[in-house]
């Protein structure tokens, strides 16, 4: 699942990318700058298309500073601290296409750091210098179909809420291994067997986590109402988990259906996921559902409003040899807002999101009521149960977020947001209190 507060902005971003396939996208290897051949380019845009024999090289980069105030973490439960942290990210990539229909090599390097976090930085917060992505891709024509084989370290685009790039933290999420796509007509079949990359803080020391395996297959194609639908089946194996009622080795299958559609006046995205497998001596039976919609009610200022819901089951009867805790797999850290207060398991979020455009600025407001799906399971934060937040009532928190995204030029962006949480009685009884999260993020990119 990804933060619902970003959905409308991402939809607008995707719309711009469709109009201009060379425009910077969230996953940079999706960009196609081949149409720039022979066009007059100036300034840094000249790096977007560099002729190279029969092919071309596209370069791109990003420099980002993010300032965050968390007051307090974990909604104050279990002594969650308050702190101000500053994260820095610099990334540069080159995408070499040997010919218009030939192989490509994509490489990206990064230098990342963070200061101020309490009790200290996590592995996903710092990486002095490393290879963010490096893969080779070879296409082949098979009659009317196109097969693409890719191998290496890569960000993965499965168009699925269970697999997120985790752009909200300093080190983005990547995987290592083979991935293949077979496209025919409007349908695409994707198969992969990957290991997540384990970030380390030194220089050129990131490695694949061979203890964890992620493999699966997806089938995507056209659907009614000018939409896209997808079937997926994933398997995730890892040596240990951090659920309230399980810390065992786990083999978990995730299967489901997703649907997305967008027109000039509305958009809709929904996904249903069933999970099964084994966690030690327990069998897994879990379920998740997400849905959000938006309507453009005023074209002049691009006013959009719509409901958002997210459900992830909890373990209703700990100790009954059946684990009901939903695994959001590889999500963002935040849930439905920018605030990293709550993790998307044992979780029901109901609310709405709206935005409108004023000149170069997009302004937004979102509000949600968060409850636990099961009172027998914990409240989770950052992928772990928060000490003391199990039992009691269902109400967890009410969240309200204000945000502003400003793009004064095609290469500069400022993003500001404030989220306030009013905690429920269960959180307050465990020592928690109302909390505020504020972010200021400034990005230069090409």
N, C-alpha and C positions, 0 to 999 in steps of 0.2 A: 504494500500500500504506500502511496506517496502523500505528501501533505496536500490536503484539499485546498488550502489557501493558495497554492501555486497552480491549480488546475487551469483556471481561466487564463492566467498569464502564459502558461505553457501552450494552451490552445492558440492564443494569439501569436506566440513565437512560432508554432508549427505552421500557422497560416502564412506567415511571412516567409518561412523556409520553402513552402510549396511554391510561392510566387517567385522566389529567388533561391534555387537549390544551392547556391554558393554562400548564402547567408550563414553566419555562425550558428550552429545548433548545439544543443546540450551535449550530445555525443558527437565529437568533432569528425570522426571518420565517416559520418553520414553525408557530409558536405560534398557537392559535385560542382567543381569550378571549370569544367571543360568548356562551357559556353563562353568563357572569357577569352578564348583564343582569338587573337587579332584585334581585340578591343583596346582602345587607349585607356591606360590605367595610370593613376597618379598616387604619390605618397606611399603609404604602407600597403595600399591595395595592389601595388605591383607585385607583392609577394604572393598574392592569391593565385597567380598563374605564371609559372616560369617554364617556357618551352624547354624540353629535354629530349632531343632526338625525335622519335615517333610519338613520344608521350609528353608528360608534363609533371611538374611538381607544384603542389599547393602547400604553402606554409601558413601557419596560424599560431596564435598565442593568447595568453591571458595573464594579467597581473591583478591580484585581488587582495584587498585588506578587509577583514571583517572584525568588528568590535561588538562584543556581546556582554550584556549584564544579565546574570541569572541570580534571582533573589527570592527564595533560596532554591537550590537543586533538590530534586525528589520531593517537591512541595514541602520541604522542611522536615519530613518524617525521617526518623533514625539520624537526626542531626545533620541533615543535608546542608552544606555550606552555601554561603552567598559569595559571588566573586565576579570580577570583570576580566574577560579574556580577550586577547587580540590574536587573530590568526592571519597568517600571510601565505599567499600561494602565487607561484610563478610557474607557468607551463608554456612549452613551445613544442610544436609538432611539424612534421613534414610528411606529406602523402605523395609518394612517387608512383605514378601510373606509367608502366613501361610502354603502353600503347592504348588506344581507345578501348579495345576489347581484350586487353592482355592482363597479365599479373600486376599486382600492386604491392608496395611495401609501405606500411604506415608505422612511424615511430614518434614517440612523444616523451619528453623528459620533464621532470618537475623538481622544484625546490620549495619546501614547505616548512613552516614553523608556527609555533603557538606559545604564548606566554600568559600567565595569570590563572590558569585553571587550578582549582582545588579538588582533591588533594594533590593533583599533578596531571601532566598530559597522559592521554591514552595512546595506544599504538596508532590510532587513526588520526592523531592530532599533529604529528611531526614526522618529517622525512627530509633530512638535510639535502640529499640529491639522489635521484634514482630514475629508472626507466618506468614511466607511467604506463606506456603501451608500446609494444613492438610485435607486429605480426605480419605475416605474408598471406596473400590471398590469390588464388588461382582460379579463373573462370573456365568453364568448358561448355560448349553447346552440345546438347543431346536432343537432336531433332528440334521440336518446338520449345524445349525446356532449356533453362540455363542453370548449371550446377556451379556453385562457388564453394571452394574448400579453403578454410582459413585455419591457421595454426599460430599460436603465440600468446602473448599477454595482451588482453583486450578488455575494453568495456563492452558489455553485452546489451543488445537491444532486442528484447523478446516481446516488447509491447505488452508487458504483464506486470501487474502491481506487486507481485511477489519478488521481483528482481529490480532493484533500484540502484542508480549510480551513487547514491549517498552523497550528493553534491553539497548537502547541508553541513558536512564536516570538512576538515582541511584535506584529508586524503580520500580521493574518490575510490570507489570499489571497482576492482578489476578481477578477472579470472585468467587462468592459463590452461591451454589445451586446445583440442581440435573442435571446430564448429563447421557445419556444412548446411547450406541452403539450396533448395531445389525449387525454382520458380517456373511455373507454366501457366499461361493465361494470367488471371488475377490472383491465383493461389500460390502460397509459399509454404513449403515444408522445411522446418529447421530441426536439426539434430545435433547434439553436443555431448561431450563428456569433459568436464572442467574441474579444476581445483581453484578455490579462491586464493588470491594473492594475500600473503601475510605481510603487512607493512612493518618495516623496522626503521629506526631513527637515524641510522648511519648513512654511509655513502655506498650506493650500488649493492645493498645487502638485502633487498626485498626478495622473498622466495615464495614459491607455491606452497600452500599448506596441504601436504600430501595426506594428512590425517583426515581431511574432509573432501568429499567428492560430491559434485553436483552434475547430474546428467538428466537428459530428457529429450522430449520431442514436442514441437508445436505445429499446428496447421492453421494458417490464416487465409482468409479469402473474403470476397464480397458478401454482403448480407443485405436484407431489406432496408428500406429508407436510406439508401445511399451510404450504408454503414459498412463496417468491417467486423467480422466475427472470428473467433479463434478457439480452438480446442487445445488443451495442453495436458501433459503428463510429465511430472518431475519426480526425481528421486534424490534425496539428500541423505548422505551418510556422514555422521560425525561421532567422535569418541566420547563426548560428554555434552550435557545440556544444563541449563540453569533454570528449570521450572521449579515451582514450589514443591511439587510431589515427585520430581524425577531429576536426577543428576547422572543418569545412565547413558551408555552408548545408544545411539538412536539411528534407526533406518526409517525414514518417513517418506511416503508417497504423497504427492499433491496433484490432484486432477480436477479439471474444471472447464468452464466456459467463460469467455469474455466477449463483450460487444461494445462497439464505439461508433458513434455517428456524429456528424457536424454539418450544419447548413448555415445559411446566412442569418437565420433567426434563432436557432437553438442548437444545443449540443447535449449528448448523453453518453455516459460511460458506466458500464456495470461489469462486475466479475463475481462469479460464485466458485468457491473452492472447497472440495472435500479432501480430508487427509486421513490416511490410515498407515499402519506399519507397526513397528515394535520399538519400545524404549525399555531396555532391560527386560524384565519379566512382565511388563505392562504392554497391552495392545493399545494402539493409538486410534482414536475416533474423534475427529475435530472438524470444524466447519467455519468458513469465513465468507462474508458477503460485503461488497462495497458497491455503492451507486451514487452518482452525482449527475445533476442536470443543470443547464443554464439556459436562460432565455434572454435574447437581446431585446430589451423593451424600448430602447431609444437609440437609433443609429447615429444621430448627430454627435453624441458624446460617448458612444459605444457602451451604453449602460447595460450590464448583465447581472441577473440575479438567478439564484436557484438553490434547491435543497441538496444536502450532502448527508450520507449515512455510511457508517462503517461498523461491521460486526465481526468479532473474532471470539470464538467460544473459549470458555474456561473449563477447568477440571471441577465438575460439580460434586464428585464424591472421591476425594483423595483416599487412597488405600484400597480401592475396589478392583485393582489390577487392570483398570482401563484409564488411559490418559486422555483427557478431553481438552487440554491446553493447545490452542491453535498456534502454529509456528508461522509468523509472517515472512519467514525464509530470509530474504536479503532486502529488508525495507530501508526506508529513511529512518533516522533516529527520532523523528519528531511526532509523527501521527498527523492529525488533521490541521495543526497550526505550525508555525515556525518554532514554537517553544518545545525544548527537549524534556518535557515533564513526564510524559506518559508513553509507554511502548504499546504497540498495537496487538496485544493479546489479552484475553479475558476482558473484553473491551466492547462497549457499544457507544458510538458517537452519533448524535442526531443534531442537525443544525442547518445552517445556510451560509451562503457566500454571495457577495455582490461586489461589483467593481464598476468604475466609470473613468473616462478619459478626459483630462483637462490639459490641452496643449501636449507637451512631451511627457506628461506624468499620468500614470495610471494609479488611481486611488482605490482602496478596497477595505471592506469591513466584513468580518466573519464572526459567527457566534455558535457555540456548541455546548451541549450537555453531555458529559461523559459519565457512564455508569459501568459497573462490572457486569459481565455476562453471568458470572457465577460468584456467589458470596463464599463458596468453599475454596476459591482460588485467590491469588494475591493481586494487588496492583503492581504492575511492572513498569520499570523505567530503565532505559538504556540496556534492554535485553535481559534484565534480571528482576526477581521479585524484590520489592522494597520491604525491608525488615519492619514488621509490625503491622503491615497493611494487608491482613487477611482476616476473614471473619467480619462481623458487623454488617452494616447495610450496603446497598448497591451503589448509592450516589458517591461519585469520586470527586468531580469538579465541574464547574461551569467556566467556559473559556470565551473571552472576547478578544479579537485581534483587529488592530488597525494597521494598514500597510500602505506604502507608496513606492512605486517603481518609476524612476525618472531616467529617460534616455535623451540627453541633450544633443548628442551626436550619434552616428551609427557605431562609434567605437567606444563610447563611454556609457556607463550605467551606474546609478545610485539606487540602493534599495534600503528602505527604512521600515521597521515594524516594531510594534509594541503589543504584547499579549499579557493579559491579566487573568489569573485563575482564582476563583472563589472555591475553596475546598469544601467537601462534604463532611458530615459528622464523623464518618469512619476515619478519614484522614486526620481530622482535628483531634480525635481521641487518641491517635497514635503519635501525637506531638507535632503534626503538620500544621501549616498555616497558609493563608492566602499568599500567592506568589506572583512575581512579575518577571517577564522576559523581554528584553529590548535588544534590537539588532540594528547596526548601521553597517552597510556593506558597499564597497566602492570597487568597481571593476573596469579595467581597460582591456579591450580585446580586439583582435582582427582575424 
